[in-house]
């Protein structure tokens, strides 16, 4: 009885390891923005970010994941699960929109990076009911809409 269980477990481990190798799984654990652009549906978001002001200072994870290590990888795992599920099931929305939890993470990161500026200009007057990106939407990903810019070759990123 132990041998079939051991063989099954070993086979599962081998299949998982091959899948992780083939999909270059480790790249998704890092901060390389080109990993987010591996899926063609992210081309517009990536191109918008690449040509927008924030590309010089921030990567996708700087804005879209918490900065605490455990929370960061929990969010990455949840997002990865949702993304893979959408692709497998073919349930990819025409317009990709952030969920409320994602909006809250982005808001926290806006304030974390721009805390001094927010304190200086807000002075308690900031509309707490609105997110920073409601007014500053074009800063991180450029102007909204489909990118008309040429595809950025991932191997030739210049900073």
C-alpha positions as CSV (number, residue, x, y, z in Angstrom):
1,X,0.0,0.0,0.0
2,X,2.9,2.4,0.7
3,X,4.6,1.8,-2.6
4,X,1.6,3.0,-4.8
5,X,1.2,6.1,-2.6
6,X,5.0,6.8,-2.8
7,X,5.0,6.4,-6.6
8,X,1.9,8.6,-7.0
9,X,3.5,11.3,-4.8
10,X,6.7,11.1,-6.7
11,X,4.9,11.4,-10.1
12,X,3.0,14.4,-8.8
13,X,6.2,16.1,-7.7
14,X,7.8,15.4,-11.1
15,X,4.8,16.8,-13.0
16,X,4.7,19.9,-10.8
17,X,8.5,20.4,-11.1
18,X,8.3,20.1,-14.9
19,X,5.4,22.5,-15.1
20,X,7.2,25.0,-12.9
21,X,10.3,24.7,-15.1
22,X,8.4,25.0,-18.4
23,X,6.4,28.0,-17.2
24,X,9.6,29.7,-15.8
25,X,7.7,29.9,-12.5
26,X,10.6,31.5,-10.6
27,X,10.3,34.7,-12.7
28,X,6.8,35.3,-11.1
29,X,8.4,35.4,-7.6
30,X,10.6,38.4,-8.5
31,X,9.9,42.0,-9.4
32,X,10.6,42.0,-13.2
33,X,7.8,43.8,-15.0
34,X,8.3,41.7,-18.1
35,X,6.9,38.8,-16.1
36,X,3.6,40.6,-15.8
37,X,3.7,41.1,-19.6
38,X,4.0,37.4,-20.3
39,X,0.3,37.4,-21.0
40,X,-0.8,39.2,-24.2
41,X,-3.8,40.8,-22.4
42,X,-1.3,42.8,-20.3
43,X,0.4,44.3,-23.3
44,X,-1.5,47.6,-23.1
45,X,-0.9,47.9,-19.3
46,X,2.8,47.1,-19.7
47,X,3.3,49.5,-22.6
48,X,1.4,52.2,-20.7
49,X,3.6,51.7,-17.7
50,X,6.8,51.5,-19.8
51,X,6.2,54.8,-21.4
52,X,4.7,56.5,-18.3
53,X,6.7,58.5,-15.7
54,X,6.5,55.8,-13.0
55,X,8.5,53.3,-15.0
56,X,11.7,55.1,-13.9
57,X,10.9,54.5,-10.2
58,X,8.5,51.7,-9.7
59,X,7.8,48.2,-11.0
60,X,4.4,46.4,-11.0
61,X,4.9,45.0,-7.5
62,X,5.8,48.4,-6.0
63,X,2.2,49.5,-6.7
64,X,0.2,46.3,-7.0
65,X,1.4,44.1,-4.0
66,X,1.9,44.8,-0.3
67,X,5.5,45.4,0.7
68,X,5.5,43.0,3.7
69,X,7.1,39.8,2.4
70,X,4.4,37.3,3.5
71,X,1.5,39.5,2.4
72,X,3.2,40.2,-0.9
73,X,3.5,36.5,-1.8
74,X,-0.1,35.8,-0.6
75,X,-1.4,38.4,-3.0
76,X,0.9,37.2,-5.8
77,X,-0.4,33.6,-5.2
78,X,-4.0,34.7,-5.2
79,X,-3.5,36.8,-8.3
80,X,-1.7,34.0,-10.0
81,X,-4.5,31.6,-9.3
82,X,-7.1,34.0,-10.7
83,X,-5.0,34.7,-13.8
84,X,-4.3,31.0,-14.5
85,X,-8.0,30.2,-13.9
86,X,-9.1,32.9,-16.3
87,X,-6.8,31.7,-19.0
88,X,-7.7,28.0,-18.6
89,X,-11.4,28.7,-18.5
90,X,-11.2,31.4,-21.2
91,X,-12.9,33.8,-18.9
92,X,-10.8,36.9,-19.7
93,X,-12.7,40.2,-19.4
94,X,-12.5,42.7,-22.3
95,X,-11.5,45.4,-19.8
96,X,-9.3,44.3,-17.0
97,X,-10.2,46.2,-13.8
98,X,-8.7,46.0,-10.4
99,X,-10.8,44.4,-7.6
100,X,-11.5,46.4,-4.5
101,X,-8.7,44.7,-2.6
102,X,-6.3,45.6,-5.3
103,X,-7.4,49.2,-5.3
104,X,-6.8,49.4,-1.5
105,X,-3.3,47.9,-2.0
106,X,-2.5,50.5,-4.7
107,X,-3.8,53.3,-2.5
108,X,-1.7,52.2,0.4
109,X,1.4,52.1,-1.8
110,X,0.6,55.5,-3.3
111,X,0.5,57.0,0.2
112,X,3.6,55.0,1.3
113,X,5.7,56.3,-1.5
114,X,4.3,59.8,-1.6
115,X,3.7,60.2,2.2
116,X,5.5,63.5,2.5
117,X,3.8,65.0,-0.5
118,X,0.4,63.8,0.7
119,X,0.9,65.2,4.1
120,X,2.1,68.6,2.7
121,X,-0.8,69.1,0.3
122,X,-3.6,67.3,2.0
123,X,-3.3,68.7,5.5
124,X,-6.4,66.8,6.4
125,X,-8.3,68.2,3.4
126,X,-7.8,65.2,1.1
127,X,-11.1,63.5,0.1
128,X,-10.8,60.3,2.0
129,X,-13.6,58.7,-0.1
130,X,-11.5,58.8,-3.3
131,X,-8.4,56.9,-4.4
132,X,-5.3,58.8,-5.5
133,X,-5.5,57.1,-8.9
134,X,-8.9,58.5,-9.6
135,X,-7.4,61.9,-10.3
136,X,-3.8,60.7,-11.1
137,X,-4.9,57.8,-13.4
138,X,-2.4,58.5,-16.2
139,X,0.7,58.6,-14.0
140,X,1.4,54.9,-13.6
141,X,0.1,53.5,-16.9
142,X,-0.1,56.5,-19.2
143,X,-3.2,57.6,-21.0
144,X,-6.1,55.1,-20.9
145,X,-7.1,53.1,-23.9
146,X,-5.4,50.7,-26.2
147,X,-1.7,51.5,-26.6
148,X,-0.8,52.7,-30.1
149,X,2.9,52.5,-29.1
150,X,5.0,49.8,-30.7
151,X,5.6,46.6,-28.6
152,X,8.6,47.0,-26.3
153,X,11.2,44.3,-26.8
154,X,11.7,42.7,-23.3
155,X,15.4,42.1,-24.0
156,X,16.2,45.7,-24.7
157,X,14.9,47.6,-21.7
158,X,16.8,50.8,-21.1
159,X,16.7,52.9,-18.0
